[in-house]
Amino acid sequence: MRIGVISDTHLRGYDEGFKRIADRHFHDVDLVIHAGDLVDMRVLDMFGAKDVKAVRGNMDPPSVRQALPESITMRLGGFTVGVAHGWGASAGLEERLLRLFGPIDCLIYGHTHAPVNRVRDGVLLFNPGSAVDRRFSLHNSVGILEISDAIRGEIITL
């Protein structure tokens, strides 16, 4: 299973540059996960017919906050994956999110705009960074998760 992971798009609707990024990097994925701060639900339309799961972020307006959950827990290829945007200071964010979910195999999150792809205490911590916003990072990025007998993450610098 191949999963495209994105977060912190902060777009106010259709964006041709973002559409090109999605088409180029997510053309062969089975699922797209958006880890919040869409700002506009139309962002999800740019993935076409792909299966998309998304959570709301702290910068999302009421229309998005009403349409999307704060967090999602799902089973993918035999692994438990938790998805949430995050909140508050970057320091301690992963710990706060891990307490929210309890035992999981992979934590997908956003909020910091900084990509993360590392294993800690047996849990893959995965933040794709931001594909279009450079407020807190030098580079834009997206992520790919490969799930087979294990979960492996890849950060793609744009």
Phi, psi and omega in degrees: 000136181239127186235128173273133182236132183216156178203164171053051178283326176050043181256146181261024179145201181299138180220118185298321178297316179293321178301319178296320178298313180298315181296321183288314189263341184243015183297332185246020181271155178273338185205146172244133175242125176252120185266034168097168188062051173290314185081329179217131182299336180296344175303321182293336178294337183288355177267004176063228184274004180298148172289128184232133171242138182214152173239161179275157178241175184291340180261002181284140179286170182307323181299321179283319181299327179284331185274336187238149178283163176287327181209160178223137168242130181217156175262125178229115179057034179088001180247148177265124184240129175253137180233127174205153181287307185113169183200160175073200183295152177295322179297124179083002183299313181299319179297317178299317181291320178297323176295325179299320186267330189077207185295120175219165177263334183213135174247119174254128181212174179227230172077315187274343184066004180254125182293142177222135177209084182210157178256131175226124180052040177082003181249128174284118175263120189225116175235120183285355188077203178241134181284337187226347185249128183249025182301322186239011183213149179286333185232150170274154183201160171226172181230157174231131171251134174249125180241121173220250175280350178212171173253125178235137179249152175222131173262129179251114177280131183268000000 
